[in-house]
């Protein structure tokens, strides 16, 4: 009795995650407009068909990739704020967020700019941005008033943007945070 040939091919359980990470790498290098299935596959070192198998539409792929970015950035943001035991520590945590690599590094900045730009033209991406902002504000409200949370969230975004172009001293940022935190 002949036995069936043994299956040698196995699906990579991490393939979807690999594709999402490669998508973000590709966006960071080429922008949303320069991102293609082919470039993503090349970046991930996987067959092109794997990308289209998991993500039949580019919009679905971009939505999930940017949602992953927002989730990861917010997780780092919340973890930093969650260590704060009082208002002074929360102020210092905000400075760490503004100057931190995970939340404000060059790659994260580039991807955030791409997300902002893409969200302006794509309503579904606006929801990703809105969710991210609402989560950030809710984390800030654990330590500050709702008004202060809105102001501090705007300061965080603005300072990260400014820091990508011109240097800003941490001491100056702390003073700004201290002032806004009293709203």
C-alpha positions as CSV (number, residue, x, y, z in Angstrom):
1,X,0.0,0.0,0.0
2,X,1.5,3.3,-1.1
3,X,1.5,6.2,1.3
4,X,0.6,9.7,0.3
5,X,3.7,11.9,-0.2
6,X,4.5,14.0,2.9
7,X,3.7,17.7,2.6
8,X,7.0,19.6,2.8
9,X,5.6,23.1,2.5
10,X,4.4,24.9,5.6
11,X,2.8,28.2,5.9
12,X,4.8,30.7,7.9
13,X,2.6,31.7,10.9
14,X,4.4,35.1,11.1
15,X,3.9,35.9,7.4
16,X,1.1,38.5,7.9
17,X,3.2,40.3,10.6
18,X,6.3,40.2,8.3
19,X,4.3,41.7,5.5
20,X,2.9,44.5,7.8
21,X,6.4,45.3,9.1
22,X,7.8,45.3,5.5
23,X,5.0,47.6,4.5
24,X,5.9,50.1,7.1
25,X,9.6,49.9,6.1
26,X,8.6,50.4,2.5
27,X,6.5,53.4,3.4
28,X,9.3,54.9,5.4
29,X,11.6,54.6,2.4
30,X,9.3,55.4,-0.5
31,X,6.3,57.1,1.0
32,X,2.7,55.9,0.5
33,X,2.6,56.8,-3.1
34,X,5.8,54.9,-3.8
35,X,4.8,51.8,-2.0
36,X,3.9,48.8,-4.2
37,X,3.2,45.1,-3.6
38,X,6.4,44.4,-5.4
39,X,8.5,46.6,-3.1
40,X,6.9,45.2,0.0
41,X,7.6,41.6,-1.2
42,X,11.2,42.5,-1.9
43,X,11.6,44.2,1.5
44,X,10.0,41.2,3.3
45,X,12.0,38.7,1.1
46,X,8.9,36.8,0.3
47,X,7.1,35.9,-2.9
48,X,4.9,38.6,-4.4
49,X,1.9,36.3,-4.3
50,X,2.1,36.0,-0.5
51,X,1.5,39.7,-0.2
52,X,-1.5,39.7,-2.4
53,X,-2.8,36.5,-0.8
54,X,-2.9,38.1,2.6
55,X,-3.9,41.6,1.4
56,X,-5.9,41.5,-1.9
57,X,-6.2,45.3,-1.8
58,X,-3.5,47.9,-1.2
59,X,-5.9,50.0,0.9
60,X,-6.6,47.1,3.2
61,X,-2.8,46.6,3.6
62,X,-2.1,50.2,4.2
63,X,-5.0,50.4,6.7
64,X,-3.7,47.4,8.7
65,X,-0.1,48.6,8.5
66,X,-0.9,52.1,9.8
67,X,-3.2,50.6,12.4
68,X,-0.2,48.6,13.6
69,X,1.9,51.7,13.7
70,X,-0.7,53.6,15.7
71,X,-1.0,50.6,18.1
72,X,2.7,50.2,18.6
73,X,3.3,54.0,19.1
74,X,0.4,54.3,21.5
75,X,1.6,51.2,23.5
76,X,5.0,52.8,24.0
77,X,3.3,56.2,24.8
78,X,1.0,54.6,27.4
79,X,3.7,52.4,28.9
80,X,5.8,55.5,29.5
81,X,2.9,57.4,31.1
82,X,1.8,54.5,33.1
83,X,5.0,54.5,35.1
84,X,4.2,58.0,36.4
85,X,2.9,57.9,40.0
86,X,2.2,61.7,40.2
87,X,1.8,64.8,38.1
88,X,5.6,65.6,38.2
89,X,6.5,62.2,37.0
90,X,3.8,62.4,34.3
91,X,5.3,65.7,33.1
92,X,8.7,64.0,32.9
93,X,7.1,61.1,31.1
94,X,5.8,63.5,28.4
95,X,9.3,64.8,27.9
96,X,10.5,61.2,27.5
97,X,7.8,60.6,24.9
98,X,8.8,63.7,23.0
99,X,12.5,62.7,23.0
100,X,12.0,58.9,22.9
101,X,13.1,56.8,19.9
102,X,10.0,54.6,19.8
103,X,7.6,57.5,19.8
104,X,9.6,60.2,18.2
105,X,12.5,58.5,16.3
106,X,13.2,59.3,12.6
107,X,11.4,56.3,11.3
108,X,8.3,56.8,13.5
109,X,8.2,60.5,12.5
110,X,8.4,59.6,8.8
111,X,5.6,57.1,9.1
112,X,3.5,59.5,11.1
113,X,3.9,62.2,8.5
114,X,2.8,59.7,5.8
115,X,-0.2,58.7,7.9
116,X,-1.3,62.3,8.5
117,X,-0.9,63.0,4.8
118,X,-2.7,59.8,3.7
119,X,-5.5,60.4,6.3
120,X,-6.2,63.8,4.8
121,X,-7.2,62.1,1.6
122,X,-8.6,58.8,2.9
123,X,-11.5,58.8,5.3
124,X,-10.9,55.4,6.7
125,X,-7.4,56.5,7.7
126,X,-8.8,59.5,9.5
127,X,-10.5,57.0,11.9
128,X,-7.1,55.4,12.6
129,X,-5.8,58.9,13.5
130,X,-8.8,59.7,15.6
131,X,-8.6,56.4,17.6
132,X,-4.9,57.0,18.2
133,X,-5.5,60.6,19.4
134,X,-8.4,59.5,21.6
135,X,-6.3,56.8,23.2
136,X,-3.5,59.3,23.8
137,X,-5.8,61.8,25.4
138,X,-7.4,59.2,27.6
139,X,-3.9,58.2,28.9
140,X,-3.0,61.8,29.5
141,X,-6.3,62.3,31.4
142,X,-5.2,59.8,34.0
143,X,-2.8,62.6,35.2
144,X,-4.2,65.8,33.9
145,X,-7.6,67.6,33.3
146,X,-9.3,67.0,29.9
147,X,-8.4,70.5,28.7
148,X,-4.7,70.0,29.7
149,X,-4.8,66.5,28.0
150,X,-5.8,68.1,24.7
151,X,-3.2,70.8,25.0
152,X,-0.5,68.4,26.0
153,X,-1.4,66.0,23.2
154,X,-1.0,68.9,20.7
155,X,2.3,69.9,22.3
156,X,3.6,66.4,22.0
157,X,2.7,66.1,18.3
158,X,4.0,69.6,17.6
159,X,7.3,69.2,19.5
160,X,7.9,65.9,17.8
161,X,7.4,67.6,14.4
162,X,9.5,70.6,15.3
163,X,12.3,68.4,16.7
164,X,12.6,66.7,13.4
165,X,13.6,70.0,11.8
166,X,15.2,72.1,14.5
167,X,16.7,71.2,17.9
168,X,14.7,71.9,21.1
169,X,16.1,71.7,24.6
170,X,14.5,69.2,26.9
171,X,14.5,71.8,29.7
172,X,12.4,74.1,27.5
173,X,10.0,71.3,26.7
174,X,9.6,70.5,30.3
175,X,8.7,74.1,31.1
176,X,6.1,74.0,28.4
177,X,4.7,70.8,29.7
178,X,4.6,72.2,33.2
179,X,2.7,75.2,32.1
180,X,0.1,73.3,30.0
181,X,-0.4,70.7,32.6
182,X,-2.0,73.3,34.9
183,X,-4.9,74.0,32.6
